[in-house]
């Protein structure tokens, strides 16, 4: 990608074959698929790339054992098909970005013989559906072996059922899809909100009215076809195109906590049942323990911060399975997101709604909307959507190329790539692992910035592997324009810890100010706005407040200011 100013110039008042609205997983997948098929494509995102649902997942590449249980219990063929399709896509997703994905073993606690039989049979069916995907088959682990893998488990269990799924860095995966798309000749722009459409005499969409959310200048983007890939917000775009369309989306809210418990386990824990029939995971993730998720009916106007009640709910249910309980004081960050579920008038809740997708073509406006779905199936969703785009364009359907298309940063990547980085650039192992796990082989471009400007090789935050050069790279090559763009989605520091993000904000803001030409007042405002947002999230979760270091303290390397 490029500087955002250059990207704006490339799409402003230009014409394309296809305009994709939405810069999350599905939109990025659609844009890449279309561009690879020779369709001249632009992508517009109202906020930041991966700024909503696509960076708020449970970080799992999976078929969904819970959906399989529902399929069997209710003889639901749609749930079964979802699991089967997702397990096929799991392989492609991990193969195409190996630096962002890895296998993860999950342990399901069993306290009775019935538990062992029930979960064991279900997981063998899961294995059978998955086929030979390179994952270890499920197996039973004894009590002693289970406690050696997760020492915090209650001692009265009979054992655990272990199975393997995938884990990934969702925000970086979405950004990598977009980087691959633009490298193929596509154009992407964030902070570009579609306000309305123009139509031809037949009522079909011909151009979008767009507002630059930074300058508030308005412009148009012309296209022969428009795709609506805005996830839980899809109804808003559908009704911009055709006000007579009824609402389809019924988003649910998913909440996750990050805890400072890197010693919790090397495997993940699956809590198989809560009071309200959900499942919860406790998963090692990038040096933290990720606990989630909830599944509550939500309004499609943003998820809002995690609440103290939600923190209590997740910890209470996980702790029922632990002899060494997790506590609120160990929570260092949290996030909430919306799932783009398609409504079912026969259900009053959301946890029973199928996570399947649908490609909708509005015959009046010609808008193609991709509705529903989940991260793991983004590629298949995009393939079906672009099939519909080619039909709408009146061109022959060409084969999809994304199942075996390595994403940016995957070329020549090997599991020991971090060791090569460490040796070649004299890096600490923590930094080399961080760079390899976030950027793959593109890491060398960041390290070349350090060679040209050695001061950029300084760490961004104590105890976290990120370098200051990553802030500069994010602005120059990934269209980052705010502190949250960088600290949350580009680098992941905000999810590692609110404390660390607040302390790094002055340094990051100084680097961004030089790149983006901010005045001192703009830099101060950016720091204050970001810090206030973090404080709001901390307060909503019922946790202790954070205190930012001053710019002088940051420059002098002052100590932490976390009470």
Secondary structure, DSSP 4 states (H G I P E B T S, - for coil): ---HHHHHHHHTT-EEEEEEE--SHHHHHHHHHHHHTT--EEEE-SSSTT-SGGGSS--EE---HHHHHHHHHTT-HHHHHHHHHHHHHHHHHHHHTGGGEEEEEEEEEE-SHHHHHHHHHHHHHHHHHH-SSSPPPPEEEEHHHHHHH-TTB-TT--EEEEEEEEEE-HHHHHHHHHHHHHHTT-EEESSEEEEEEEE-TTS-EEEEEEEETTT--EEEEEEEEEEE--GGGHHHHHHHH-TTPPP-B--EEEEEEEES-TTS-SSEEEE---TTS--EEEEEETTEEEEE---EE--SS---PPPHHHHHHHHHHHHTTBSS---GGGEEEEEEEEE-PBP-TT-SSSTTS---EEEEE-TTT--EEEEE--GGGHHHHHHHHHHHHHHHHT-------GGG-PPTT-TT--TTHHHHHHHHHT--HHHHHHHHHHHGGGHHHHHHHHHHSGGGGSBSSTTS--BTHHHHHHHHHH---SHHIIIIIIS-HHHH-HHHHHHHHHHHHHHHHHHHT--HHHHHHHHHHHHHHHHHHHHHTT-PPP-PPPHHHHHHTPPP---
